[in-house]
Amino acid sequence: MPYKIKNLSIQGDGITDGPDGPLYIPFTLPDEMVEGDIDDNRIPKPRIVEPSSDRVKAPCPHFKTCGGCSMQHASDAFLADWKTDIVRNALAAQGLTCEFRTIITSPAQSRRRATFAAQRTKKGVLIGFHGRASDTVVAIPSCKLLHPDILATMPALEALTKIGASRKAGISISVTQSAAGADISVLDAKESDGPMMVELGTLVEQFKLSRLSWNGEVVAMRAAPVQTFDGINVSPPVGAFLQATEAGQIALTKTVLDAVGDAKRVVDLFAGCGTFSLPLAKHAQVLAVEGNAPLLGALDTAWRVAEGLKTLETHKRDLFRNPMLKEDLKKIEAVVIDPPRAGAKAQCEALAEADIPRIVFVSCNPVTFARDAKILVNAGYIIDWVQVVDQFRWSAHVELVALFTKN
């Protein structure tokens, strides 16, 4: 029996109504007719009976077997409209509307960080991503998502897997592109001993890695890993958050700077290691607030080394339990806030009372963003515009920047 796809879920699965109730069907598009065997409330392997005009041939040979992408079957135009609508619909659910700028999408093969699953096999090693809803590891030698520099680390990852994994237990390897070489962190690996430390140090030199961490501890560093935020070099600590693509980072930074405008006193909340704080310090006095001390340490070091920046102070604070209040934000002309996926409900309630002229909200979760936006709008703010940024190409993930102003 064929089923017609009505719309897509926020995760990208097609949804259809029928005598069997709503069904969730991956790799489908609105208005397509599909059929297949039902498993619970899903059709995991649909057959497309009538394809959408927005359907395209997936560019990557690993699509569907690899769990890294879920939307390669959709045209770029469809994805741009769909991701914008995800944010628009989240706001509409809170009774909010605003102007949307044209979405900015990162190019293919630009993802500069990735976490691989790795395991030993009878014939050697297997490194890749887990299959969709599976523990099976799928090799991805022709991945169209990752930056070539990430794929070029595979020989090093294979050597590390031989050392750290067993046939019974795999390991996790995070790789981040860096100007000084790949920054690699290995977790769930065998405990290191003296001979292993020597072997790991040799591999760092052999493959020209910048830094190698083993089960959370730095075991070797050939050169400090370097990230650049608007021309300012930063050496982040192990596991530091970094925007997924350089193009995405540039788009977010330019949009934030545009939204802050000529404000001379700015607070950056959830500042991390300075993605926005350091570029802002070129034009304004900045207070960077973050709950993670190593991140703030990296930010402060970068500011002290850089030339031509205005005053930048750092402040360690748990903004979930202890948000910045009105008395903490006196004479502040703009606030930049970039919370994790959980959003920043308590901090937005405090901002609503602080009467800051401009609030620039960066978010990776449209649902919690809309919830927090409602708090600000109820306090008299206007959403001037929203800029959607798609740096997780071919996924359901969405990021955005929004400007809130108050007379």
N, C-alpha and C positions, 0 to 999 in steps of 0.2 A: 504493500500500500504506500503510495507516495504522500509525502508531507510537504507543506509549503512553509518556508521560513518567513516569519513575520518580522523579526528584528534580531539584533544581537545583544547578548548580555554584556555587562561591563568587562567581563573576561574575554569576550570575543566569540563565544559559542552562539550558534544560531538557536533561536527559540521558536517553537511551533506549538499551536494548540491543536487538539484533536480528541478523538474518543478515548485515547489513552492518557489524556491530560497533557500538560506542557512537557515537551521533550527538549533536551539540550543536545545540540549536534555540532561538533567541532568542524572547522574547515568549510563552513558554509557562509552564504551571504543572503541578505534580505531578498525575498521574492523567488528564491530558487526552489525548485521541486526536487526533493530527495527521497530516497528510500534506503532501507537497511534493517538489520536485526536490532531489536530493542533490548537493551541491558539496563534493567531498573528504569530510570527515566532518561536514558541517553541512547543515542545511536552512535557508538564510538567509531564505526567505520562506514560512513555514509556513501552511497552511490548517487552521483549528481544526475538527475533525470533531465532537468531543464536548468542550465547554468545562467547566472546573472551576466549582464553585459559588463559588470565590474570585475568579473573573474579573469585572472591572468595566470599564466604559467609561472610557477614558483621559480625564482632565479637560482635557488640553492638545491643541490642534489640530496641534501640531508633533511629537507623539509618533511615533516610528518613523522619521521623516525626519531629525529632529534627533538628534544623538548625546549630548545632555545628560542624558537620563533613559533608564533601561532597564526600569523596573518599574512603570510607570503602569497596566498591565493587571491588577495585583494589588490586592486589597482591603487597607485599612489593617490590619485584624486579621491577615491572612496575613503582611504584611510585618513586623509587630511580632514575631510568633512566629518567622518565618524568620530575621530578623536576630539575635534572641536565640539561636537554635539555631546560627547560625554561630559565635558565641563559645563556646557550650556544647560544640559538636562539636570545636572547636580544642583546648579544654582536655581533652576526653575522649581525644583522640589522644595526649595526653601522660600519660594515666592520672589526670587531675585532675577533681574535681567540687567544686561549691560552691553557695551560695544565690545566686539571681538576683533582683534587684529588678525592678519593673515598668519596662519600657523608656520612655524619654522621647523624644518625637518633635517636631521643629520643625514649625511650621505651614507651609502652602503660602505662596508669595510672600514668603519671609523670607530668601532667600540674599542676603547683603550684599556679596559679592565675586564677580567673574567675569572670565574671560579670553576675549575675543572674537577671532575671526579676521576680518580686514577686507581688502577688495580693491577696486580700481578696476574699473569695468565700462564698456561702451559708453555706457550711459545714466546713469551716476553712480557709486554705490558699493554694495557689498554687505557687510553686517555680520551676524554670527551665530556659530553653533557649527558645527563640522565634523559632517557626517553620520556615522552609525555606520560605522566601518571605511572611511572615505572622506576624500578631500581636498576634497570639495565643501562649500562654505559654505552653510548653511541659515539664512535670516533667521528670527528668532523674536519677532515683534512682540507675540504674545499669550502669551508664556512664563508658565507658572504656577509656576515655581520661583523666579525672581528677584524681589527686592524692587522695588516700583514706582520707588523712587529710582534704581535701576540702569537700568531701562528708560527712565527720563526723560532719561538722558544721551545717548540715541541721536543727537539733533541735533548735539551736541558731537563725538561719535565720527565722524559723517559728515564734519564739517568737518576733523577731524584726518586722516581717511583720504584726503581729497582732497589734503591737503598732503603726507602722508608715504608714500603707497603709489603703485605704478605698475600698469599693466596686466599686467606680467610678474611682479611680485613683490608679494605681500600683506604685511600687517603684523599684529602681535599687540598687542591693547590690553587691558590689565588695569584694571579699574575696582573701586574699593573705596568703599563708602558711608562717609561721615565726617560728624561733626557740623558741620564747617566747609565742607562741600561735597564733591563727588566728588574722590577722589584717583586720578589717572589716570597710568598708565605705558605708553608706546608703545615697542615693540621692533621691530627689523628694518626700521626706517623709513629714508627718505633722510637723508643727512647734513645737519645744519642749517648755515645760514649766517646772516649778519646780517639780511637781509630776512625770512628764515623765522622767526628768533627774535622779531622784532617782531610778525609775524603770529600766532605761537603765544601770545605774551604778551597780545595783543588778545583771542584766543579764551578765555583763562583768565578775563579780566574779563567778557567777553560772556556766558559760560555759568556764571559764578560757581563755577568750580572752585576747590578748595582748593590743589591742587598738580598740576603737570604735569611728568613726567619723559620725556625723549626719548633713546632708546638708552642708558638707564642713568644719564643725567645730569639733574638738576633744571634745567629751563629757565625755569620761572616758578612763583611761589607767591603766591597772593592772601592766604591765611591758612593757618597750619600745620594739617594734618589732625589731627583729634582722635578718639581712641577712648576709651571709658570702661570700666574694669575695676572693677566693684563700686563705682561712684561716683567713681573716681579717674581723672582725665584723663591720657592718654598721647598723645604725638605720635610715632608709629612712623617709622622710616626707610623709604625706598623699598624695596618688595619684602618688607617684614616679614610674618611669618606672622600670620594672624588667624583665629580660629574662624569657620567659614562662616556661622553665623547668630548673632544676638544671643541668641535663645532657647537655642541650643546652648551658647553661652558661659556663660550664667547657670546652666544645668543642670549643666555640668561644674564650675563654680566652687563652687556650693552643695554639690555632692557631695564635692568635695575638702575643703572646710572642715569638713564633717560628719565625714569620715574622719580628718582631722588632730586633731579634737577639741580638748582643752585643752593640747596640747603647746606649750611656751613657746620652744623652740629648734628651728627648722625649716630644712632645706636644700631648695631647689627646684632640681632638676637639669634641664637643657635649659629654662632659665627663659624664653627669648625676651625679649620686652619687658615682661613682668610680668603676664601673664594671671592667674597664681595667686600670684606673689610679693607683689604689691601688696595684694590682699585679705587674704592671710595676715598681712601686716605690721600689720593693724589689731589683731591679737590676740597676735602672737608676734614674737620676734626672728628675722629671716630672712637666710639666706645664699643669694643667687641666683647660680647657676653656669651659664654659657653660653659657647659658643665664638665667638659673633659680637659683636665690639666695638660696632658701631653699635646693636645691640639693647640691649646692657647700658647704653649711654649714654642711650638713651631711657628705660629703666627707672629709672636713677639720677636723671635730671632730674625725672621724674614724682614720685618719692619725696621729693625735696628740696622740691618745690613744695606737695605735699599736706600737710594738717594732721592731727595726731592719730595718726600712724603710729609704730610702734616702730622700733627700729634695723633697717635693711636694708642689708646689704653686698653688693657685686657682685664676682664673680670670673670672669675670662676663662680658660676651660680647655676643651681638646678632650677631651670625655668618652669618645670612642671610643678615642683613643690613650693618654689619660692619665686614667683614671677616678679618682673620689674614693675613697680607701682608708680603712681602719679608723682610721688615725691622723689623717686629715683630718676625721673625723666624731665626735670625742670630745664627749660631753655633748649630742649631738643626740638629740632625742626623737622626731622624725618626719622622714621624707624623702618629698618629692613628686618623682616622676620622670615626665617627659612626652617620651619620645624620638620621633624620626621613624619612618617605616614600617619601617626596618631593625631597630628594636628597640634594646636596650642590653645585649647579652650580657656584654661585658666589665665594664660598670658593675654589672650584677646579680651577677656573680661576686664583685666586690669588696664589694657590699652584704651578700651572704650571709655574709661573714666579719666584718662590722662590728657585728652584733647590735643594730641599730636597733630599738626597740620597735614602731614603726609605719612601714610603707612604703605610700604611696598611689601606685598605678600608673595613669597615664593613657596610653591607647594608641589608635592609629588602625589597627592591624593585628592582628587576633585571632591569626594564626598566629605571628608573632614574640612577641606577648604571652604566648601559651601556652608557647612555648619558654623565655622568660625566667622565667615563673611557676614552671616546673618546677625551675629553679635555686634559687629561693627556698624552695620547698616541701621540696626535698631538704636544705636547710640548717635545717629545723625550723620554717619559717613556715607559718601557716594562712591560706587565703584566706577571709576572713570573709564577703565578698559581692562581687558584680560588678553594677555599674550600667551597662547599655547605653544609649547616647545616639545617637539617629538624627537628625543635623543635615544629612545629605545625603539628603533625602527622595527617594524613587523611584529610588534608585541601590542598588548592592550594597555601598556603603561603610558601615562600622560603626565607631563609637567607643565607648570604655568607660572607666570608672573602677573600680579594684579596690582593696580594702583588705587588706593582709597584716599580720598581727600575730604577735608571738613573745613568749612568757612570759619 
